[in-house]
Amino acid sequence: MNINFSKQELAFQTEVREFLQDYNDIDGFLSQGPVWPQVRAMFSAMGERNWLALTWPEEYGGMGKGHSYEYILWNEVAYARAARNPLSSGVVAKSIMRYGSDEQKQTFLPKIRTGEVHFSLCYSEPEAGSDLAGLRTKAQLNDAGTHYVLNGQKCWQSYAQDMDFLWILARTGKQEDRGRGLSLFICDKQTAGITVSPLPTVDDDQLNEVFFDNVEVPVAQRVGPENGAWAIIGEALADERHIQFPPGRVRRDLEEMVDWLNAQGLGDDPVIRERMAHLVSKVMEAEILGLRVLEAMEKGRNATVDAAMNKIVHTLTCQDIPRMVLDYGGPEALVNGYRPEQIWRQSIMETIGGGTSEIMRSVVSRQALGLKG
Ligand SMILES: Cc1cc2nc3c(=O)[nH]c(=O)nc-3n(C[C@H](O)[C@H](O)[C@H](O)COP(=O)(O)OP(=O)(O)OC[C@H]3O[C@@H](n4cnc5c(N)ncnc54)[C@H](O)[C@@H]3O)c2cc1C
Protein backbone atom coordinates (compact mmCIF):
# COMPACT_ATOMS: atom_id res chain seq x y z
CA MET A 1 0.00 0.00 0.00
CA ASN A 2 1.32 3.43 -0.84
CA ILE A 3 -0.88 6.38 0.04
CA ASN A 4 0.70 9.78 0.20
CA PHE A 5 -1.69 12.69 0.11
CA SER A 6 -0.76 15.37 -2.43
CA LYS A 7 0.01 18.99 -1.54
CA GLN A 8 -3.50 19.97 -2.63
CA GLU A 9 -5.07 17.22 -0.51
CA LEU A 10 -3.03 18.26 2.53
CA ALA A 11 -4.05 21.90 1.96
CA PHE A 12 -7.68 20.75 1.90
CA GLN A 13 -7.13 18.88 5.18
CA THR A 14 -5.84 22.09 6.76
CA GLU A 15 -8.87 23.99 5.43
CA VAL A 16 -11.21 21.37 6.89
CA ARG A 17 -9.49 21.54 10.28
CA GLU A 18 -9.87 25.33 10.33
CA PHE A 19 -13.54 25.05 9.36
CA LEU A 20 -14.16 22.53 12.13
CA GLN A 21 -12.88 24.82 14.86
CA ASP A 22 -16.36 26.39 14.92
CA TYR A 23 -18.00 22.97 15.33
CA ASN A 24 -15.70 21.21 17.79
CA ASP A 25 -18.25 21.05 20.59
CA ILE A 26 -21.19 19.51 18.70
CA ASP A 27 -20.52 15.87 19.62
CA GLY A 28 -22.77 14.84 16.73
CA PHE A 29 -20.69 11.79 15.82
CA LEU A 30 -21.50 9.95 19.01
CA SER A 31 -25.10 11.11 19.39
CA GLN A 32 -27.77 11.59 16.77
CA GLY A 33 -31.05 13.19 17.79
CA PRO A 34 -30.17 15.71 20.51
CA VAL A 35 -27.76 17.75 18.40
CA TRP A 36 -29.36 17.53 14.96
CA PRO A 37 -30.06 21.31 14.66
CA GLN A 38 -26.33 22.06 15.13
CA VAL A 39 -25.33 19.25 12.74
CA ARG A 40 -27.81 20.51 10.15
CA ALA A 41 -26.36 24.03 10.43
CA MET A 42 -22.86 22.61 9.94
CA PHE A 43 -23.97 20.68 6.85
CA SER A 44 -25.44 23.92 5.44
CA ALA A 45 -22.10 25.67 6.01
CA MET A 46 -20.40 22.75 4.25
CA GLY A 47 -22.94 23.08 1.44
CA GLU A 48 -21.89 26.72 0.98
CA ARG A 49 -18.36 25.46 0.32
CA ASN A 50 -19.76 22.69 -1.94
CA TRP A 51 -18.18 20.07 0.33
CA LEU A 52 -21.32 17.87 0.25
CA ALA A 53 -20.62 17.41 -3.48
CA LEU A 54 -16.85 16.90 -3.45
CA THR A 55 -16.93 13.82 -5.69
CA TRP A 56 -20.09 14.64 -7.64
CA PRO A 57 -19.56 15.23 -11.36
CA GLU A 58 -19.45 18.90 -12.38
CA GLU A 59 -22.61 18.51 -14.51
CA TYR A 60 -24.55 18.12 -11.24
CA GLY A 61 -22.84 21.07 -9.58
CA GLY A 62 -20.17 18.92 -7.92
CA MET A 63 -16.43 19.49 -7.61
CA GLY A 64 -15.42 16.35 -9.52
CA LYS A 65 -12.71 15.42 -7.01
CA GLY A 66 -11.36 11.98 -6.10
CA HIS A 67 -12.38 9.74 -3.19
CA SER A 68 -9.41 10.99 -1.14
CA TYR A 69 -11.08 14.37 -0.62
CA GLU A 70 -14.19 12.74 0.83
CA TYR A 71 -11.99 10.51 2.99
CA ILE A 72 -10.07 13.51 4.34
CA LEU A 73 -13.23 15.50 5.02
CA TRP A 74 -15.17 12.81 6.88
CA ASN A 75 -12.13 11.51 8.72
CA GLU A 76 -11.49 15.00 10.10
CA VAL A 77 -15.18 15.46 10.93
CA ALA A 78 -15.11 12.13 12.80
CA TYR A 79 -11.98 13.12 14.71
CA ALA A 80 -13.67 16.41 15.65
CA ARG A 81 -16.72 14.35 16.80
CA ALA A 82 -18.88 16.77 14.78
CA ALA A 83 -21.11 14.42 12.71
CA ARG A 84 -21.41 11.27 10.64
CA ASN A 85 -21.31 11.66 6.87
CA PRO A 86 -24.82 12.45 5.59
CA LEU A 87 -26.29 9.58 3.59
CA SER A 88 -28.25 12.09 1.51
CA SER A 89 -25.22 13.45 -0.34
CA GLY A 90 -23.73 9.95 -0.70
CA VAL A 91 -26.08 6.97 -1.01
CA VAL A 92 -29.15 8.96 -2.07
CA ALA A 93 -27.61 11.58 -4.38
CA LYS A 94 -25.24 9.18 -6.13
CA SER A 95 -28.09 6.72 -6.79
CA ILE A 96 -30.27 9.51 -8.19
CA MET A 97 -27.42 10.57 -10.48
CA ARG A 98 -27.07 7.03 -11.83
CA TYR A 99 -30.67 5.88 -11.93
CA GLY A 100 -32.98 8.83 -11.22
CA SER A 101 -35.28 10.53 -13.72
CA ASP A 102 -34.50 14.06 -14.97
CA GLU A 103 -37.25 15.34 -12.70
CA GLN A 104 -35.73 13.61 -9.64
CA LYS A 105 -32.31 15.02 -10.49
CA GLN A 106 -33.66 18.55 -10.87
CA THR A 107 -35.80 18.36 -7.73
CA PHE A 108 -33.38 16.77 -5.29
CA LEU A 109 -29.73 17.15 -6.28
CA PRO A 110 -29.46 20.96 -5.82
CA LYS A 111 -31.16 20.79 -2.41
CA ILE A 112 -29.02 17.87 -1.23
CA ARG A 113 -25.85 19.63 -2.41
CA THR A 114 -26.61 22.70 -0.33
CA GLY A 115 -27.63 20.70 2.74
CA GLU A 116 -31.25 21.85 2.50
CA VAL A 117 -32.90 18.41 2.50
CA HIS A 118 -31.92 15.20 4.29
CA PHE A 119 -32.96 11.57 3.99
CA SER A 120 -33.28 8.59 6.33
CA LEU A 121 -32.56 5.13 4.91
CA CYS A 122 -35.49 2.75 5.36
CA TYR A 123 -34.05 -0.68 4.58
CA SER A 124 -34.10 -2.93 7.71
CA GLU A 125 -37.23 -4.55 9.11
CA PRO A 126 -37.91 -6.54 12.29
CA GLU A 127 -37.33 -9.83 10.42
CA ALA A 128 -34.95 -8.52 7.77
CA GLY A 129 -31.67 -6.96 8.85
CA SER A 130 -28.75 -9.19 7.89
CA ASP A 131 -31.15 -10.99 5.54
CA LEU A 132 -32.30 -7.82 3.82
CA ALA A 133 -33.47 -9.64 0.68
CA GLY A 134 -36.25 -11.16 2.80
CA LEU A 135 -37.95 -7.83 3.57
CA ARG A 136 -41.74 -7.68 3.48
CA THR A 137 -42.85 -4.04 3.24
CA LYS A 138 -45.07 -4.13 0.20
CA ALA A 139 -45.40 -1.52 -2.57
CA GLN A 140 -48.44 -2.34 -4.69
CA LEU A 141 -49.18 -0.41 -7.90
CA ASN A 142 -52.76 0.96 -7.88
CA ASP A 143 -55.24 0.06 -10.65
CA ALA A 144 -54.79 3.42 -12.37
CA GLY A 145 -51.02 2.83 -12.50
CA THR A 146 -50.33 6.27 -10.98
CA HIS A 147 -49.26 5.40 -7.42
CA TYR A 148 -47.72 2.66 -5.35
CA VAL A 149 -49.45 1.91 -2.06
CA LEU A 150 -46.96 1.05 0.72
CA ASN A 151 -47.78 -1.12 3.72
CA GLY A 152 -45.40 -2.56 6.30
CA GLN A 153 -42.85 -1.75 8.97
CA LYS A 154 -39.20 -0.75 9.05
CA CYS A 155 -36.98 -0.61 12.12
CA TRP A 156 -33.65 0.84 13.35
CA GLN A 157 -33.84 3.91 11.09
CA SER A 158 -31.13 6.41 12.03
CA TYR A 159 -32.20 10.05 12.22
CA ALA A 160 -35.72 9.34 10.86
CA GLN A 161 -37.19 11.61 13.55
CA ASP A 162 -35.39 14.62 12.04
CA MET A 163 -35.10 13.90 8.33
CA ASP A 164 -37.25 15.46 5.57
CA PHE A 165 -37.48 12.46 3.23
CA LEU A 166 -37.40 8.67 3.43
CA TRP A 167 -35.41 6.47 1.02
CA ILE A 168 -37.43 3.29 1.07
CA LEU A 169 -36.64 -0.24 -0.08
CA ALA A 170 -39.91 -2.14 -0.63
CA ARG A 171 -41.21 -5.29 -2.25
CA THR A 172 -42.81 -4.88 -5.66
CA GLY A 173 -42.25 -8.50 -6.74
CA LYS A 174 -42.94 -11.85 -5.13
CA GLN A 175 -41.54 -12.77 -1.71
CA GLU A 176 -39.66 -15.72 -3.24
CA ASP A 177 -37.95 -13.34 -5.71
CA ARG A 178 -35.88 -12.11 -2.74
CA GLY A 179 -33.54 -9.27 -3.87
CA ARG A 180 -34.89 -9.42 -7.43
CA GLY A 181 -38.34 -8.28 -6.25
CA LEU A 182 -37.41 -4.96 -4.61
CA SER A 183 -37.77 -1.32 -5.69
CA LEU A 184 -36.59 2.02 -4.28
CA PHE A 185 -38.82 4.96 -3.49
CA ILE A 186 -38.44 8.55 -2.35
CA CYS A 187 -41.16 9.68 0.02
CA ASP A 188 -41.77 12.95 1.84
CA LYS A 189 -41.89 12.08 5.54
CA GLN A 190 -45.07 14.14 5.97
CA THR A 191 -47.05 11.90 3.57
CA ALA A 192 -50.29 10.59 5.08
CA GLY A 193 -50.00 7.09 6.59
CA ILE A 194 -46.36 7.36 7.76
CA THR A 195 -45.67 7.04 11.48
CA VAL A 196 -42.17 7.43 12.92
CA SER A 197 -41.86 5.98 16.38
CA PRO A 198 -38.75 6.22 18.62
CA LEU A 199 -36.66 3.20 19.60
CA PRO A 200 -34.52 4.31 22.56
CA THR A 201 -30.95 3.02 22.35
CA VAL A 202 -28.51 1.89 25.03
CA ASP A 203 -26.60 5.20 24.81
CA ASP A 204 -29.69 7.34 25.63
CA ASP A 205 -30.12 8.24 21.98
CA GLN A 206 -32.70 7.10 19.45
CA LEU A 207 -33.23 4.93 16.41
CA ASN A 208 -36.74 4.61 14.98
CA GLU A 209 -39.45 2.35 13.71
CA VAL A 210 -41.24 3.58 10.60
CA PHE A 211 -44.76 2.31 9.83
CA PHE A 212 -46.46 2.54 6.43
CA ASP A 213 -50.25 2.36 6.41
CA ASN A 214 -51.62 2.66 2.85
CA VAL A 215 -49.02 5.32 1.99
CA GLU A 216 -49.47 6.59 -1.56
CA VAL A 217 -46.24 7.24 -3.45
CA PRO A 218 -46.44 8.56 -7.02
CA VAL A 219 -44.84 6.32 -9.66
CA ALA A 220 -42.58 9.27 -10.52
CA GLN A 221 -40.94 8.82 -7.09
CA ARG A 222 -39.69 5.32 -7.81
CA VAL A 223 -35.92 5.46 -8.42
CA GLY A 224 -34.69 3.15 -11.17
CA PRO A 225 -36.58 0.23 -12.68
CA GLU A 226 -39.28 -1.72 -10.87
CA ASN A 227 -37.68 -4.71 -9.12
CA GLY A 228 -34.25 -3.26 -9.90
CA ALA A 229 -33.26 -1.89 -6.48
CA TRP A 230 -30.77 -4.57 -5.44
CA ALA A 231 -28.07 -3.45 -7.87
CA ILE A 232 -28.69 0.21 -7.03
CA ILE A 233 -28.24 -0.22 -3.29
CA GLY A 234 -25.15 -2.41 -3.83
CA GLU A 235 -23.49 0.27 -5.96
CA ALA A 236 -24.41 2.96 -3.47
CA LEU A 237 -22.87 0.95 -0.64
CA ALA A 238 -19.69 0.45 -2.66
CA ASP A 239 -19.46 4.23 -3.20
CA GLU A 240 -19.41 4.91 0.53
CA ARG A 241 -16.99 2.30 1.81
CA HIS A 242 -14.08 4.72 2.29
CA ILE A 243 -16.06 7.04 4.58
CA GLN A 244 -18.26 4.67 6.55
CA PHE A 245 -15.87 3.89 9.42
CA PRO A 246 -13.32 6.70 9.52
CA PRO A 247 -10.31 5.95 11.75
CA GLY A 248 -10.34 9.51 13.12
CA ARG A 249 -13.09 8.30 15.43
CA VAL A 250 -10.97 5.63 17.16
CA ARG A 251 -7.91 7.90 17.25
CA ARG A 252 -10.04 10.48 19.12
CA ASP A 253 -11.49 7.81 21.45
CA LEU A 254 -7.99 6.72 22.41
CA GLU A 255 -6.73 10.27 22.98
CA GLU A 256 -9.74 11.14 25.14
CA MET A 257 -9.44 8.00 27.22
CA VAL A 258 -5.67 8.43 27.74
CA ASP A 259 -6.30 12.05 28.85
CA TRP A 260 -9.00 10.80 31.20
CA LEU A 261 -6.72 8.16 32.78
CA ASN A 262 -3.90 10.71 33.15
CA ALA A 263 -6.31 13.14 34.82
CA GLN A 264 -7.16 10.39 37.33
CA GLY A 265 -3.42 9.93 38.01
CA LEU A 266 -3.49 6.43 36.48
CA GLY A 267 -1.32 7.05 33.42
CA ASP A 268 1.88 5.71 35.02
CA ASP A 269 0.44 2.38 36.14
CA PRO A 270 2.46 -0.28 34.25
CA VAL A 271 -0.54 -2.56 33.74
CA ILE A 272 -2.57 0.28 32.26
CA ARG A 273 0.36 1.40 30.10
CA GLU A 274 0.67 -2.11 28.70
CA ARG A 275 -3.04 -2.10 27.75
CA MET A 276 -2.69 1.39 26.25
CA ALA A 277 0.23 0.24 24.09
CA HIS A 278 -1.91 -2.60 22.79
CA LEU A 279 -4.70 -0.15 21.96
CA VAL A 280 -2.31 2.20 20.16
CA SER A 281 -1.44 -0.69 17.86
CA LYS A 282 -5.16 -1.44 17.31
CA VAL A 283 -5.83 2.18 16.37
CA MET A 284 -2.92 2.12 13.92
CA GLU A 285 -4.31 -1.10 12.45
CA ALA A 286 -7.68 0.63 11.96
CA GLU A 287 -5.93 3.59 10.31
CA ILE A 288 -4.03 1.32 7.92
CA LEU A 289 -7.14 -0.66 7.03
CA GLY A 290 -9.10 2.57 6.46
CA LEU A 291 -6.41 3.71 4.02
CA ARG A 292 -6.45 0.29 2.31
CA VAL A 293 -10.14 0.78 1.56
CA LEU A 294 -9.39 4.21 0.12
CA GLU A 295 -6.51 2.85 -1.96
CA ALA A 296 -8.67 0.04 -3.38
CA MET A 297 -11.35 2.54 -4.38
CA GLU A 298 -8.88 5.00 -5.88
CA LYS A 299 -7.37 2.22 -7.98
CA GLY A 300 -10.81 1.03 -9.09
CA ARG A 301 -10.54 -2.31 -7.26
CA ASN A 302 -13.47 -3.93 -5.49
CA ALA A 303 -13.15 -2.78 -1.85
CA THR A 304 -15.67 -5.22 -0.33
CA VAL A 305 -13.17 -7.38 1.55
CA ASP A 306 -10.99 -4.47 2.67
CA ALA A 307 -14.10 -2.67 3.93
CA ALA A 308 -15.27 -5.77 5.82
CA MET A 309 -11.86 -6.19 7.50
CA ASN A 310 -11.83 -2.49 8.32
CA LYS A 311 -15.28 -2.66 9.86
CA ILE A 312 -14.37 -5.62 12.09
CA VAL A 313 -11.16 -4.04 13.42
CA HIS A 314 -12.57 -0.51 13.67
CA THR A 315 -15.72 -1.42 15.56
CA LEU A 316 -14.04 -3.87 17.94
CA THR A 317 -11.42 -1.21 18.68
CA CYS A 318 -14.28 1.21 19.44
CA GLN A 319 -15.28 -1.25 22.17
CA ASP A 320 -11.78 -2.19 23.41
CA ILE A 321 -10.77 1.41 24.17
CA PRO A 322 -13.50 2.35 26.67
CA ARG A 323 -13.55 -1.22 28.07
CA MET A 324 -9.92 -0.80 29.12
CA VAL A 325 -10.87 2.37 31.01
CA LEU A 326 -13.86 0.70 32.67
CA ASP A 327 -11.58 -2.20 33.70
CA TYR A 328 -8.94 -0.02 35.35
CA GLY A 329 -10.46 3.44 35.84
CA GLY A 330 -12.17 2.70 39.16
CA PRO A 331 -15.68 3.80 40.15
CA GLU A 332 -15.31 7.20 38.44
CA ALA A 333 -15.14 5.48 35.05
CA LEU A 334 -18.57 3.95 35.67
CA VAL A 335 -20.44 7.14 36.56
CA ASN A 336 -23.43 7.57 34.27
CA GLY A 337 -22.79 10.36 31.77
CA TYR A 338 -19.01 10.47 32.33
CA ARG A 339 -17.06 10.09 29.13
CA PRO A 340 -15.71 6.50 29.53
CA GLU A 341 -19.06 4.83 30.17
CA GLN A 342 -20.76 7.11 27.63
CA ILE A 343 -18.33 6.04 24.89
CA TRP A 344 -18.65 2.42 26.01
CA ARG A 345 -22.44 2.43 25.69
CA GLN A 346 -22.28 4.07 22.27
CA SER A 347 -19.61 1.65 21.03
CA ILE A 348 -21.79 -1.38 21.71
CA MET A 349 -23.96 -0.61 18.67
CA GLU A 350 -21.10 -0.10 16.24
CA THR A 351 -20.58 -3.80 15.52
CA ILE A 352 -24.23 -4.09 14.37
CA GLY A 353 -25.14 -1.05 12.23
CA GLY A 354 -23.97 -1.30 8.62
CA GLY A 355 -23.68 -5.11 8.84
CA THR A 356 -22.79 -7.22 11.88
CA SER A 357 -19.31 -8.57 12.67
CA GLU A 358 -20.50 -12.11 11.87
CA ILE A 359 -21.65 -11.04 8.40
CA MET A 360 -18.37 -9.16 7.85
CA ARG A 361 -16.39 -12.27 8.87
CA SER A 362 -18.41 -14.33 6.38
CA VAL A 363 -17.49 -11.84 3.64
CA VAL A 364 -13.80 -12.13 4.51
CA SER A 365 -13.86 -15.93 4.80
CA ARG A 366 -15.69 -16.42 1.51
CA GLN A 367 -14.19 -13.69 -0.63
CA ALA A 368 -10.64 -13.44 0.73
CA LEU A 369 -10.05 -17.02 1.87
CA GLY A 370 -12.31 -18.82 -0.60
CA LEU A 371 -14.05 -20.81 2.16
CA LYS A 372 -17.45 -22.27 1.38
CA GLY A 373 -20.62 -21.99 3.45
C1 LIG B 1 -26.73 2.16 15.28
C2 LIG B 1 -27.52 1.51 14.19
C3 LIG B 1 -27.98 2.27 13.13
C4 LIG B 1 -28.75 1.69 12.13
N1 LIG B 1 -29.24 2.49 11.13
C5 LIG B 1 -30.06 1.95 10.19
C6 LIG B 1 -30.66 2.79 9.18
O1 LIG B 1 -30.47 4.01 9.16
N2 LIG B 1 -31.48 2.23 8.29
C7 LIG B 1 -31.74 0.88 8.28
O2 LIG B 1 -32.49 0.44 7.42
N3 LIG B 1 -31.19 0.07 9.21
C8 LIG B 1 -30.36 0.57 10.18
N4 LIG B 1 -29.82 -0.24 11.14
C9 LIG B 1 -30.14 -1.67 11.14
C10 LIG B 1 -28.95 -2.57 10.81
O3 LIG B 1 -28.66 -2.54 9.43
C11 LIG B 1 -29.30 -3.99 11.29
O4 LIG B 1 -29.44 -3.93 12.70
C12 LIG B 1 -28.23 -5.01 10.94
O5 LIG B 1 -28.18 -5.23 9.54
C13 LIG B 1 -28.47 -6.36 11.66
O6 LIG B 1 -29.77 -6.80 11.46
P1 LIG B 1 -30.71 -7.25 12.67
O7 LIG B 1 -30.64 -6.19 13.71
O8 LIG B 1 -32.02 -7.60 12.11
O9 LIG B 1 -29.99 -8.52 13.28
P2 LIG B 1 -30.12 -10.01 12.71
O10 LIG B 1 -29.86 -10.01 11.25
O11 LIG B 1 -31.39 -10.62 13.19
O12 LIG B 1 -28.90 -10.71 13.43
C14 LIG B 1 -28.99 -11.22 14.78
C15 LIG B 1 -27.69 -11.94 15.09
O13 LIG B 1 -27.57 -13.08 14.21
C16 LIG B 1 -26.35 -13.02 13.48
N5 LIG B 1 -26.55 -13.48 12.10
C17 LIG B 1 -27.57 -13.17 11.27
N6 LIG B 1 -27.42 -13.76 10.07
C18 LIG B 1 -26.26 -14.45 10.14
C19 LIG B 1 -25.53 -15.26 9.22
N7 LIG B 1 -25.98 -15.47 7.97
N8 LIG B 1 -24.35 -15.80 9.62
C20 LIG B 1 -23.86 -15.59 10.88
N9 LIG B 1 -24.52 -14.83 11.81
C21 LIG B 1 -25.69 -14.27 11.44
C22 LIG B 1 -25.97 -11.54 13.46
O14 LIG B 1 -24.58 -11.36 13.26
C23 LIG B 1 -26.44 -11.09 14.84
O15 LIG B 1 -25.47 -11.40 15.81
C24 LIG B 1 -29.04 0.31 12.17
C25 LIG B 1 -28.57 -0.46 13.24
C26 LIG B 1 -27.82 0.13 14.25
C27 LIG B 1 -27.35 -0.71 15.38
The ligand as an ORCA input file, in Angstrom:
! r2SCAN-3c Opt
* xyz 0 1
  C     -26.727      2.165     15.284
  C     -27.521      1.508     14.190
  C     -27.975      2.270     13.131
  C     -28.754      1.686     12.128
  N     -29.239      2.490     11.130
  C     -30.059      1.953     10.192
  C     -30.664      2.787      9.185
  O     -30.465      4.011      9.162
  N     -31.479      2.226      8.288
  C     -31.742      0.884      8.279
  O     -32.491      0.443      7.425
  N     -31.195      0.068      9.214
  C     -30.360      0.573     10.175
  N     -29.819     -0.242     11.141
  C     -30.137     -1.673     11.140
  C     -28.955     -2.574     10.810
  O     -28.661     -2.545      9.427
  C     -29.299     -3.990     11.295
  O     -29.444     -3.928     12.698
  C     -28.230     -5.010     10.943
  O     -28.183     -5.231      9.545
  C     -28.471     -6.355     11.663
  O     -29.769     -6.802     11.458
  P     -30.705     -7.253     12.673
  O     -30.637     -6.187     13.710
  O     -32.023     -7.599     12.111
  O     -29.994     -8.521     13.281
  P     -30.121    -10.010     12.711
  O     -29.863    -10.007     11.253
  O     -31.393    -10.615     13.186
  O     -28.900    -10.708     13.428
  C     -28.991    -11.216     14.782
  C     -27.690    -11.942     15.086
  O     -27.565    -13.085     14.206
  C     -26.346    -13.015     13.477
  N     -26.552    -13.477     12.105
  C     -27.571    -13.169     11.273
  N     -27.424    -13.758     10.070
  C     -26.259    -14.451     10.140
  C     -25.529    -15.262      9.218
  N     -25.982    -15.468      7.966
  N     -24.354    -15.800      9.622
  C     -23.860    -15.590     10.882
  N     -24.524    -14.827     11.815
  C     -25.690    -14.268     11.437
  C     -25.975    -11.542     13.460
  O     -24.577    -11.357     13.259
  C     -26.444    -11.090     14.835
  O     -25.470    -11.400     15.808
  C     -29.038      0.307     12.165
  C     -28.572     -0.461     13.239
  C     -27.817      0.129     14.246
  C     -27.345     -0.714     15.385
*
